[in-house]
Amino acid sequence: MTKDQIIAGFNPNAAASVHTGLFGLPFNAEQSDIIIIPVPWEVTVSYGSGTADGPAAIEEASAQIDLYHHDYPELWKRGIYMDKCPEKLSDLGKKAKAEARVLIEAIESGIHPESDKSLSDILDSVNDACGKMNSWVKERAAFWKQQGKMVGLVGGDHSIPLGYLHLQGENNPDFGVLHIDAHMDLRDAYEGFTYSHASIFFNALKTVPQISKLIQVGIRDYCLEENDLCEKNPDRIVVYFDREVRKRFYKGENWDGLCHEIVGKLPQTVHVSVDIDGLDPKLCPNTGTPVPGGLEYEELVHLLNVLKSSGREIIGFDLCEVAPGEDGWDGNVGARMLYQLCGTMAG
C-alpha cells in the first residue's frame, strides 16, 4: 500500500496494537519522514545507570500516547520510525561499560591509569569502543539523511550525539546547538575518558568548528573548569543558569520573554540536544545524575515552540539520559518529549 492508503485506513483514535512501531504508527522506514536512531550506550556513567535501556523504555511507553498533538495535530501522518541498533554495537557497549567500571573504581580509590599499565590499557580500550560508537552514529545518521529523512537520536548517555554533530558540521557551514541539561558537559576527558558523557560539548566545540553558538538552558551543576571555559568564550557559549533564570522570574520577568531572548541568540540553523535531567527530577527520577531544580515539562515545550515559530531550521535532535524505573514514569515522560521534538523538527 502507498503511504496515503495507509493513512486513510489507519484509525489514530484507536488503542495501539501489540507489536506496532514507535507511537503505534503503521509506517515502515521508507514511508516515514522521521527516523529515530536508538543508541543504547552508557559506557562512562559514574553515578546512576540505566540509560542504555532508555530507547526501549521510550518505545514501549510511546504506545500509550494519543496521536493528536496539541501543537502539531497531523504530526503522526509524517511517519516516525525507530531504527535498530546492531547487536554487535550493543554488546561492545556492555563490554566497555564493564571495563570502565573497573577504571572508575580504581580512580575513586586514588589509583590513576598513568601509574598502572593494566588500567592504561583499559582506558585505551574504552576510548576505542566509544570512538567506534561515534563512527557508527555518524554513518547511520548520514545513511538516513541521504534518503531525505529527518533524523533524531535517542540514548543512552549524553556522549552519543558527537558523531551526529560531526555530520551536522559537514552538512552545514554554520549552526547552533540549543542544549537543555542540568550539567554543562564541558569537562575535558572526565575521569580520563575522551568521550565521556560529561565531555560531549567540550568535544563538540573542539572538533566541530561549524558550531557557532552553544546555548545552554537549565544548568545548575558544574565545575570551575567548565565555568572558566564559558567565561573565556562568551561569543560562542551562552549559559542560562537555572538559578539566574529563577531570579529573573522572581523579579517579574516571564518565561515567554526569556524564551524569545534565548532563541534570538541562536543562528538560523539549529540542533536541539536534550538531556532529560534538564527537567525537574520529579519528571525523570531515575535519570543517572538528577539535580534539584530544572525546567517544568511545559516550560521546555514552550521554549521548543518559540524556537519553531521563529522560523529557524531544526536540522536534528538528540534526547538522552532517560533511565526507566519500575513504574514506567521516566519512559512516559521521555516518549512525550520525543514526540514534541519530532514536531519541533518536522512541524
N, C-alpha and C positions, 0 to 999 in steps of 0.2 A: 504493500500500500504506500501511497505517497504521504508526505507529512500532512498535507491538507486533509486527506481522507482520515488519517489517524486522529487529527484534531476534531474533525466532525463526528467521529464515532466514540470519542472519549468523554466520559462524564466527570468533570472536575469537582463535582459536588459529592461524589461517592467516596466511601472509605477506600484507602489504598489497599490493593490486593497484595497478598503474600508474595514475596519474591519479585516484586516490581522494582524498578530502578529508583534512583535518588528522587525524593519527594513523591514517590509513587507514580512518576511520569512514564508514559509508554514508549518514549523515543529511544532509538539506539544512538550511537555516537554520530553516525552520518547525518541523522535527522536533527541533531541538537546543535544549536548555535553556541552553547556554553559547555565547555569541558572542565570538569573539576579533577585535578590530579591529586590523588591521595599520597602522602609521603609519611608513612608510619615510622618515624625516626626520632629517637630521643637518646642519642648516644652520650651526650656530655652533660645531662642533667645531674645536678649535685644536691638537690633537696628532694622534693616530691617527684614521683614518676607517674606514668600512666598515659602520657600524651601520645605514645605510639598507638594507643587504642582509640584515639580521638576520631580519626576518619571513619572507623567502623561504627562508633557510637553516634556520630552525626548522621551517618547514612540510615541507621536504624531509627533514630528519632525523627528523621525527616518525613517518614510515612505518616506521622501524626499531625503534620502541618497542613492547614487548609490552604488551598492553592490561590484563592483570591487575595492578592496582595493589595494592601491599602493604598500604597503609592504607585504600584505598577500592576494594575488589575489583570493584564494579559501576559504577564511575565512567563507563566507556565508554557504558553504557546511557543516561546522561543526554543524550548527544549534544553534541559540541563542533564548532563550525563556524567557519572563518575567513572573515571578511567580505572585501570588496575595497576597496582604496584607489583613489579616482578617479585616472586617469592625469593629469588636469589638476593635481591637488594634488601628485602626484609630480614632475611637470615644474616646477611652481612651486618646489618644494624644491631641485631641482637648480640652477635659475637663481639662487635666493637663496644657495645654498652657494657658487657661483662668485663672487658679489658679496661675500659675507662673507670669502672668502679674500683678496680684494684689500684689504679693510679690515684684516684681521688682519696681513697682511704689512706694511702701512703702519705700524700701531701698533708692531709688532716692530722697525721701523726708526726709531721715535721720532717719527713723524708722527701727529697725532691729528685726529679728524674735525672738531673745533671750529675748527681752523686751516685747513681745506681744504673748500671748498664741495662739490667733487665727492665727497669722502669722506663728508661730511654727508648728501648725497643718497643715497649707497649705504646708509648706516646706516638712514635712514628707510625705504628700500625693503625692506631685510632685516627690520626690525621689523614692517613692514606684512605681509610674507609670513608671518612667524611668528604674527602675530595672526590671519590667515586660517586657518592650520592649527589654532590653538586653537579657533576657532569651529567648524570642521568636526568636530573630535573631540567637542566638546560636543554638537553637533547629532546626530551619528551615534550616540553613546552614548545620548542621550535617545530616539532612534528605536527602538533595540532594547529599552531599559528599558520603554518604553511598551507593548511587546509581551510584557512579562513575562519577558524574558531576563535572565540574569546576564551581566555584561559584563566582559571583561578587555582590556587594551591590550598590544600588542607593538610595541616600537620597534626601530630608531630611537634617537636620543639621548634623554637624560632630560628634555628640555624638553617632551616630548609629553603628559604627563598633566595639564597645567594646566587645559585645558578640561574634562576629566572631573572634576577636583577641584571646579571651579566648579559642575558639575551635582550632584555629591555634596552640596555645601553647600546647594543649592536644595532637595534632596530630604530632607535630614537636618538637624535643628536643632543637632545636636552629633555630631561623630565624631572619631576619632583616626586618625593615619597611622603605620603601622609601616614604617619606611624602612630598607632594607638597602643599604649603599653603602660604598665606600671614602672618599667625599667627603661633606661636609655639604650642598653645593649651596645655600648660603645667601648667596652673593655678590650684591651689588646691581648689576645690569646689567653683568655681567662683560664686559670688553672693549667696553663701550658697548652691547651687545645687551640690550634689555629682556627678551627671552625666552630668554636663554642657557641652555644645559643646566646650567651651574654656578649658575643662579639660580632653579631650579624651586621650591625650598621657601622662598626669600625671597619670591618672588611669591605662592606659595600662602598663606603666613601673612599676607601683607599684604592679599590680596584675597578670602580665604575665611575670614571670622571664625568660621565654624562648626567649623573645626579647633581643637579644644580642647587636643589633645596631639599633639606630634610626637616619636616615639621613634625615635632613630637608632642603628643597630647596625652594627658593622664599621668605624666611622670611624677613619681613620688618615692622612688627608691633608687639611689645611685651613689657612686663613689667619687672621691676627689679627682681621680684621673679622668673620669668621664666629664665632670663639671668643668675641669680645666680645658678639655678638648672643645667643649661647646663655647666657652668664653674666648678661646683663640680663633674660632671660626664662626663669628656671628653672621657673616654673609651667607653661609651655607647651612648652618644648623640653627633652627629656632625652636626653643623649648617652651611649651606651655605647662609649667609645673602645676600639678593639681592644687597644691596649697595656694599658689598665687591666683589661680583661676577662681578658687572659692573666695578669696579675699575680695576680688573684684565683684563677685556676686553679692557679698555681704555689704558692699558699699553702694549697691544699687544698679550695677550693670546687669544685663541679661544675656542668656545663652545664645540667643539668635544673633545678637550683635557680635559676640565673641566668635561665633562660627563664621560669620562673614569676614571678620578680621583674619582668622586662621586661613580660610580658603583663599583670601585675597593675596596671601604671601606665596601661594603655590604657582608654578608655571602652568602653561596651558595643558601640558600632558602630565598625567599623574598615575602612579602606582599606589594602591592602598595596602598597608600592612597592618593587620590587626592581631595583636596578642590578646587573648581573651582576658588576661589578668589586668588589662587596661580598664575593665569594668569593675564595679563594686564586687568584692568577693562573695556576696550573697548570690550573685549570678553565676559564679564559677568556683564554688567552694573546694573543688578537688584539683584545681589547677596547681602546677608544681610549685610556684612561688607567689602565693597570694599576699597582697598588701592592703591594709585598711585604706579606705577612701576610694577614689576612682569614679568613672562615669556611670550614670544610670543607663539602662538599655536605651530608653527613648532619647537621651542626650546624644548618644552615639548615632542613633538613627537620624536625628535631626542634622547632625554635622554632615553625615553622608548625603542627606537630601540637599543641603545647601551646596555641597560640592557638586552634586549632579546638576542642580539648577543653575549653577554658574556657567555652564556650557563647556566645562573642561572635559578633555578626553580621558576616560579611565581606561588605561591600557592593560590592566591586570590587577590581581589582588592575591594576598595570602591571608589565611586565617589559621592561627597556631595556638598551641598550648591548651587545647580543650582536653581535659583528662576526666573520663567518665567515673561517676560514683555508682553506688548500688541503686540509687533511686532514679537514675537516668536524667536528673535535672541538668547537669552540665551539657550532655548531648542535646537536650531540648533547646537550651539557650544557644548552643553552637549552631544547630541546624537552622534556627530562626535568623541568626546573624548571617549565616551563609546565604540564605535566600535573599536577605536585604542586600548583601554585597553583590549578588548576581544582578539584582535590579539596578543597583548603582552603576554597575559596569555596562549592562545591556539596555536598560531603560524599558 
